[in-house]
Amino acid sequence: MIEPDPGAGHQDAPTRVESRPADLIVIGCSAGGPLALQEILPHLPRGTMTTVVVAQHMPERFTTLFAERLDRMCSLPVTEPKDGDPVAPGRIFIAAGGRQTTLDRLAPGIVFRVRARHGSERYAPSADQLMSSVARLFGRRALAVLMTGMGGDGVDGLRAIKEHRGRTIAESEATAAVFGMPRGAIRAGVADRVLPRREIALEMARLCRR
């Protein structure tokens, strides 16, 4: 089980993009996301200790099948987490469709919290909610990636990651099938880097903890 960053609650000035490894990579995407994820996640190296958590806007039950498909494509095991499951290193987790997934501190480490969607919530899973919980627990050890999708989900999430000294990437218009989500992050000034999809895959692989 991964342990939280003791300094994650301190909101110092955002740091520049560095080459230090990331303990957790959190990805948000919507329209066009399934294809994007199938292109980038297989690049993650076998044996890494980095955890990857994905909020892909998708209806209930579809994420289970999608996780199974990715599991056959990737070097790392891919599953859909249930409430209370530990955030384990070296795994990829696909947040359940139609529900909200966040991370929570539970001694001696960190677990997933999965709950029903509230009627007022537009996105489920919400990249904002997931990324904000990652920011509080992982701080500078987190990398957040916002990819193709429509709407504004993920902008506040990237902002939270930056405020807690983590690093952020937005997909460039050149490769995003729908540029709405990454464009919102770029305009808000919360993306440290703007990269095309292939470079995102390479950067994620480079920053994985061996």
Residue frames relative to the residue before (quaternion, step in Angstrom):
aa qw qx qy qz dx dy dz
M 1.0000 0.0000 0.0000 0.0000 0.00 0.00 0.00
I 0.4328 -0.7030 0.5040 0.2540 3.57 -0.95 0.89
E 0.3178 -0.7409 0.5620 0.1849 3.55 -1.03 0.82
P 0.5364 -0.6386 0.4410 0.3316 3.61 -1.08 0.68
D 0.5260 -0.5980 0.5032 0.3353 3.54 -1.31 0.42
P 0.4221 -0.7316 0.4642 0.2665 3.63 -0.56 1.08
G 0.7353 0.4102 -0.2394 0.4834 3.59 1.11 -0.54
A 0.3851 0.7730 -0.4504 0.2265 3.57 1.26 0.10
G 0.6565 0.5366 -0.3270 0.4173 3.59 1.08 -0.49
H 0.5981 0.5720 -0.3630 0.4281 3.59 1.23 -0.24
Q 0.1956 -0.8113 0.5451 0.0797 3.58 -0.53 1.18
D 0.0138 0.8067 -0.5867 0.0697 3.54 0.36 1.27
A 0.7132 -0.4084 0.3266 0.4668 3.56 -1.31 0.01
P 0.5569 -0.6194 0.4300 0.3483 3.61 -0.97 0.81
T 0.3635 -0.7363 0.5332 0.2036 3.55 -1.03 0.82
R 0.5583 -0.5704 0.4679 0.3794 3.55 -1.23 0.36
V 0.6299 -0.5139 0.4051 0.4183 3.54 -1.26 0.29
E 0.0742 -0.8059 0.5873 -0.0022 3.56 -0.78 1.05
S 0.5501 -0.6317 0.4449 0.3168 3.53 -1.32 0.19
R 0.3928 0.7176 -0.4973 0.2888 3.61 1.20 0.10
P 0.5439 -0.6277 0.4354 0.3474 3.61 -1.02 0.69
A 0.3695 -0.6984 0.5672 0.2323 3.54 -1.26 0.51
D 0.3748 -0.7121 0.5445 0.2367 3.57 -0.96 0.84
L 0.8006 0.0594 -0.0270 0.5957 3.57 1.11 -0.64
I 0.1475 -0.7507 0.6398 0.0731 3.54 -1.04 0.91
V 0.0807 -0.7909 0.6062 0.0228 3.57 -0.79 1.03
I 0.1305 -0.8082 0.5742 0.0100 3.56 -0.81 1.08
G 0.0891 -0.7741 0.6244 0.0551 3.55 -1.05 0.84
C 0.1780 0.7770 -0.5888 0.1336 3.59 -0.93 0.88
S 0.1944 -0.7689 0.6009 0.0994 3.53 -1.29 0.41
A 0.8319 0.0425 -0.0108 0.5532 3.61 -0.60 -1.08
G 0.7860 0.2387 -0.2167 0.5275 3.56 -0.75 1.07
G 0.4961 0.7118 -0.3954 0.3014 3.57 1.27 -0.24
P 0.6322 0.5489 -0.3693 0.4034 3.64 0.82 -0.78
L 0.6684 0.4724 -0.3055 0.4865 3.60 0.92 -0.84
A 0.6366 0.5336 -0.3321 0.4469 3.59 0.95 -0.85
L 0.6742 0.4935 -0.2984 0.4614 3.58 0.90 -0.90
Q 0.6462 0.5093 -0.3245 0.4666 3.59 1.04 -0.71
E 0.6629 0.4924 -0.3070 0.4732 3.57 1.19 -0.41
I 0.7705 0.3836 -0.2123 0.4627 3.62 0.96 -0.75
L 0.6710 0.5465 -0.3327 0.3747 3.62 0.86 -0.85
P 0.6267 0.5352 -0.3708 0.4282 3.68 0.96 -0.56
H 0.5920 0.5770 -0.3719 0.4221 3.63 1.21 -0.26
L 0.5424 0.6255 -0.4200 0.3718 3.62 1.15 -0.33
P 0.4633 -0.7446 0.4128 0.2460 3.58 -0.76 1.04
R 0.5227 -0.6061 0.5047 0.3237 3.53 -1.12 0.73
G 0.7780 0.3433 -0.2487 0.4638 3.58 -0.99 0.78
T 0.4725 0.6658 -0.4623 0.3459 3.61 1.19 -0.05
M 0.3723 -0.7099 0.5526 0.2282 3.55 -1.24 0.54
T 0.4898 0.6601 -0.4301 0.3734 3.59 1.28 0.04
T 0.2966 -0.7267 0.5956 0.1709 3.56 -1.11 0.80
V 0.1424 -0.7698 0.6168 0.0822 3.58 -1.08 0.75
V 0.0345 -0.7840 0.6197 -0.0061 3.58 -0.88 1.00
V 0.1453 -0.8203 0.5529 0.0171 3.56 -0.76 1.11
A 0.1263 -0.7319 0.6640 0.0861 3.54 -1.08 0.88
Q 0.0377 0.7845 -0.6113 0.0972 3.56 -0.26 1.34
H 0.4036 -0.7031 0.5245 0.2600 3.59 -0.66 1.06
M 0.2647 0.7496 -0.5504 0.2552 3.56 -0.50 1.22
P 0.5456 -0.6314 0.4246 0.3514 3.63 -0.98 0.68
E 0.6732 -0.4828 0.3832 0.4084 3.52 -1.32 0.39
R 0.8089 0.2543 -0.2589 0.4626 3.52 -1.19 0.88
F 0.6104 0.5573 -0.3663 0.4274 3.61 1.05 -0.57
T 0.6300 0.5532 -0.3440 0.4228 3.60 1.04 -0.70
T 0.5906 0.5646 -0.3736 0.4392 3.60 1.08 -0.61
L 0.6810 0.4718 -0.2778 0.4863 3.57 0.91 -0.93
F 0.6397 0.5248 -0.3254 0.4577 3.57 1.04 -0.77
A 0.6358 0.5179 -0.3282 0.4689 3.60 0.99 -0.80
E 0.6426 0.5163 -0.3252 0.4635 3.59 0.99 -0.77
R 0.6397 0.5152 -0.3256 0.4684 3.58 1.01 -0.77
L 0.6685 0.4912 -0.3000 0.4710 3.59 0.90 -0.90
D 0.6077 0.5701 -0.3544 0.4244 3.58 1.03 -0.73
R 0.6692 0.4858 -0.2981 0.4768 3.58 1.08 -0.66
M 0.6998 0.4830 -0.2551 0.4603 3.59 1.21 -0.49
C 0.7494 0.4451 -0.1964 0.4491 3.57 1.10 -0.75
S 0.5458 -0.5992 0.4785 0.3378 3.55 -1.28 0.44
L 0.7025 0.4106 -0.2480 0.5258 3.58 1.16 -0.63
P 0.5379 -0.6115 0.4574 0.3570 3.61 -1.09 0.59
V 0.1600 -0.7869 0.5936 0.0530 3.57 -1.00 0.90
T 0.0969 0.7954 -0.5897 0.1012 3.58 -0.78 1.05
E 0.4165 -0.6352 0.5746 0.3047 3.53 -1.37 0.16
P 0.3297 -0.7854 0.4815 0.2063 3.64 -0.46 1.11
K 0.2920 -0.7185 0.6048 0.1811 3.52 -1.28 0.58
D 0.6758 -0.4906 0.3532 0.4218 3.55 -1.23 0.40
G 0.8041 0.2634 -0.2192 0.4857 3.56 -0.84 1.04
D 0.4858 0.6554 -0.4468 0.3672 3.60 1.22 -0.15
P 0.4739 -0.6681 0.4821 0.3108 3.61 -1.00 0.73
V 0.4314 -0.6460 0.5603 0.2875 3.55 -1.21 0.61
A 0.0822 -0.8540 0.5137 -0.0079 3.54 0.06 1.35
P 0.5036 -0.6549 0.4672 0.3151 3.60 -1.07 0.68
G 0.8141 0.3038 -0.2006 0.4524 3.53 -1.27 0.45
R 0.6391 0.4882 -0.3326 0.4926 3.57 1.13 0.62
I 0.2962 -0.7089 0.6072 0.2026 3.55 -1.32 0.40
F 0.1067 -0.7983 0.5922 0.0253 3.57 -0.83 1.03
I 0.1887 -0.7636 0.6112 0.0879 3.57 -0.93 0.99
A 0.3957 -0.7423 0.4885 0.2320 3.59 -0.48 1.20
A 0.5659 -0.6444 0.4098 0.3106 3.56 -0.99 0.92
G 0.4635 -0.6811 0.4984 0.2700 3.56 -0.97 0.87
G 0.8155 0.2525 -0.1957 0.4826 3.56 -1.06 0.77
R 0.7059 0.3662 -0.2455 0.5544 3.59 1.29 0.14
Q 0.4280 -0.6777 0.5275 0.2816 3.57 -1.30 0.23
T 0.0930 -0.7875 0.6090 0.0173 3.54 -0.90 1.01
T 0.0610 0.7616 -0.6419 0.0654 3.54 -0.94 0.99
L 0.4181 -0.6632 0.5466 0.2942 3.55 -1.35 0.04
D 0.0794 -0.7968 0.5989 0.0113 3.55 -1.13 0.70
R 0.4773 -0.6554 0.5115 0.2847 3.52 -1.20 0.64
L 0.1425 0.7565 -0.6261 0.1239 3.57 -0.85 1.02
A 0.4462 -0.7241 0.4486 0.2744 3.57 -0.37 1.28
P 0.5907 -0.2127 -0.7772 -0.0428 1.49 -1.88 1.70
G 0.7737 0.3316 -0.1841 0.5074 3.64 1.12 0.22
I 0.6323 -0.5060 0.4304 0.3988 3.54 -1.08 -0.85
V 0.1058 -0.7974 0.5934 0.0291 3.55 -1.02 0.88
F 0.5280 -0.5930 0.4996 0.3464 3.53 -1.34 0.21
R 0.1344 -0.7314 0.6594 0.1105 3.51 -1.22 0.66
V 0.0188 -0.7966 0.6023 -0.0480 3.57 -0.64 1.16
R 0.0490 0.8135 -0.5731 0.0851 3.57 -0.66 1.10
A 0.6458 -0.5106 0.3997 0.4032 3.53 -1.33 0.24
R 0.5372 -0.6192 0.4762 0.3181 3.53 -1.19 0.59
H 0.3657 -0.6999 0.5691 0.2292 3.57 -1.00 0.84
G 0.6305 -0.5922 0.3560 0.3536 3.56 -1.08 0.71
S 0.6934 0.4880 -0.2754 0.4530 3.57 1.11 -0.67
E 0.5818 0.6107 -0.3657 0.3934 3.60 1.23 -0.25
R 0.3668 -0.7658 0.4924 0.1913 3.55 -0.65 1.14
Y 0.7987 0.2262 -0.0985 0.5489 3.57 0.93 -0.90
A 0.1333 0.7669 -0.6203 0.0964 3.56 -0.97 0.89
P 0.4215 -0.3006 -0.8199 0.2445 1.49 -0.95 2.31
S 0.3887 -0.7101 0.5467 0.2141 3.53 -1.22 0.62
A 0.4058 -0.7040 0.5300 0.2424 3.56 -0.77 1.04
D 0.6110 0.5620 -0.3519 0.4324 3.59 1.02 -0.75
Q 0.6989 0.4680 -0.2831 0.4609 3.58 0.79 -0.97
L 0.6587 0.5039 -0.3117 0.4638 3.58 0.92 -0.87
M 0.6963 0.4786 -0.2833 0.4537 3.59 0.79 -1.00
S 0.6297 0.5337 -0.3447 0.4469 3.60 0.99 -0.73
S 0.6584 0.4860 -0.3163 0.4798 3.59 0.99 -0.74
V 0.6155 0.5317 -0.3378 0.4736 3.59 1.08 -0.71
A 0.6344 0.5462 -0.3298 0.4365 3.59 0.94 -0.88
R 0.6814 0.5013 -0.2939 0.4451 3.59 0.87 -0.94
L 0.7615 0.4076 -0.2048 0.4605 3.57 0.96 -0.83
F 0.7894 0.3319 -0.1611 0.4906 3.60 1.00 -0.76
G 0.2249 -0.8226 0.5058 0.1301 3.60 1.16 -0.36
R 0.8542 -0.0986 0.0953 0.5016 3.55 -0.89 -1.00
R 0.6077 0.5662 -0.3533 0.4305 3.60 1.24 -0.19
A 0.6214 0.5550 -0.3318 0.4423 3.59 1.31 0.03
L 0.1291 -0.7291 0.6648 0.0988 3.51 -1.32 0.57
A 0.1153 -0.7949 0.5940 0.0451 3.59 -0.79 1.03
V 0.1001 -0.7889 0.6062 0.0107 3.55 -0.94 0.98
L 0.0969 -0.7853 0.6106 0.0331 3.58 -0.81 1.04
M 0.0779 -0.8344 0.5451 -0.0224 3.53 -0.58 1.22
T 0.8525 -0.2197 0.1386 0.4535 3.51 -1.38 -0.18
G 0.4073 0.7066 -0.5154 0.2630 3.56 -1.01 0.79
M 0.4309 -0.6856 0.5312 0.2493 3.53 -1.28 0.48
G 0.7245 0.4271 -0.3146 0.4401 3.57 -1.10 0.70
G 0.5840 -0.6253 0.4196 0.3032 3.54 -1.32 -0.17
D 0.3793 0.7314 -0.4968 0.2726 3.60 1.21 0.17
G 0.7468 0.3954 -0.3017 0.4415 3.56 -1.02 0.85
V 0.5593 0.6073 -0.4023 0.3956 3.60 1.14 -0.43
D 0.6900 0.4465 -0.2810 0.4955 3.60 0.84 -0.91
G 0.6076 0.5589 -0.3502 0.4425 3.56 1.12 -0.61
L 0.6576 0.4819 -0.3072 0.4908 3.58 0.95 -0.85
R 0.6150 0.5451 -0.3483 0.4509 3.57 1.03 -0.75
A 0.6552 0.5087 -0.3123 0.4630 3.59 0.94 -0.85
I 0.6297 0.5263 -0.3357 0.4624 3.60 0.98 -0.81
K 0.6689 0.4946 -0.3024 0.4653 3.60 0.89 -0.91
E 0.6588 0.5203 -0.3153 0.4425 3.59 0.93 -0.86
H 0.7202 0.3819 -0.2339 0.5298 3.58 1.19 -0.52
R 0.6112 -0.6376 0.3048 0.3564 3.56 1.26 0.66
G 0.4498 0.6603 -0.4762 0.3674 3.58 1.18 0.44
R 0.4939 -0.6545 0.4927 0.2915 3.56 -1.33 -0.01
T 0.1569 -0.8108 0.5626 0.0395 3.56 -1.11 0.73
I 0.0787 -0.7703 0.6324 0.0212 3.53 -1.18 0.76
A 0.1175 -0.7569 0.6374 0.0838 3.57 -1.13 0.75
E 0.4889 -0.6564 0.4877 0.3037 3.56 -1.06 0.75
S 0.4633 -0.6943 0.4803 0.2695 3.57 -0.98 0.83
E 0.6384 -0.5383 0.3963 0.3816 3.54 -1.27 0.46
A 0.5617 0.6386 -0.3799 0.3638 3.58 1.15 -0.59
T 0.8142 0.2350 -0.1129 0.5188 3.61 1.01 -0.71
A 0.5467 0.6178 -0.4143 0.3845 3.63 1.16 -0.30
A 0.4306 -0.7013 0.5040 0.2620 3.59 -0.74 1.03
V 0.7518 0.0592 -0.0278 0.6562 3.56 1.14 -0.78
F 0.2837 -0.8332 0.4587 0.1221 3.57 -0.42 1.23
G 0.3852 0.7834 -0.4457 0.1983 3.62 1.24 -0.10
M 0.7221 0.4467 -0.2692 0.4544 3.60 0.68 -1.04
P 0.7033 0.4347 -0.3003 0.4757 3.64 0.74 -0.88
R 0.6108 0.5508 -0.3594 0.4409 3.59 1.02 -0.70
G 0.6326 0.5346 -0.3332 0.4507 3.59 0.99 -0.78
A 0.6629 0.4999 -0.3030 0.4678 3.57 1.00 -0.83
I 0.6469 0.5168 -0.3175 0.4621 3.58 0.99 -0.83
R 0.6754 0.4931 -0.2944 0.4626 3.58 0.89 -0.92
A 0.6806 0.4801 -0.2856 0.4740 3.58 1.09 -0.68
G 0.4502 -0.7192 0.4293 0.3095 3.59 1.26 -0.13
V 0.5286 0.6534 -0.4017 0.3637 3.59 1.15 0.50
A 0.5881 0.5408 -0.3816 0.4647 3.61 1.25 0.23
D 0.3638 -0.7318 0.5344 0.2158 3.59 -0.66 1.08
R 0.7981 0.0529 0.0033 0.6002 3.55 1.03 -0.84
V 0.1947 -0.7353 0.6370 0.1248 3.54 -1.24 0.60
L 0.0547 0.8370 -0.5314 0.1186 3.56 -0.39 1.26
P 0.4849 -0.6127 0.5213 0.3430 3.58 -1.18 0.50
R 0.7325 -0.4921 0.2575 0.3935 3.52 -1.23 0.56
R 0.6675 0.4998 -0.3281 0.4440 3.61 0.81 -0.89
E 0.6720 0.4859 -0.3073 0.4667 3.60 0.96 -0.80
I 0.5761 0.5502 -0.3811 0.4692 3.59 1.14 -0.51
A 0.6462 0.5211 -0.3168 0.4588 3.58 0.93 -0.89
L 0.6802 0.4846 -0.2896 0.4675 3.58 0.90 -0.91
E 0.6576 0.5072 -0.3126 0.4610 3.59 0.99 -0.81
M 0.6339 0.5157 -0.3330 0.4705 3.58 0.97 -0.75
A 0.6602 0.5003 -0.3094 0.4671 3.58 0.92 -0.88
R 0.6472 0.5311 -0.3165 0.4459 3.59 1.00 -0.82
L 0.7458 0.4181 -0.2189 0.4702 3.57 0.99 -0.83
C 0.4405 0.6821 -0.4713 0.3444 3.59 1.23 0.08
R 0.4323 -0.6910 0.5198 0.2559 3.55 -1.03 0.84
R 0.2983 -0.7632 0.5503 0.1600 3.56 -0.80 1.08
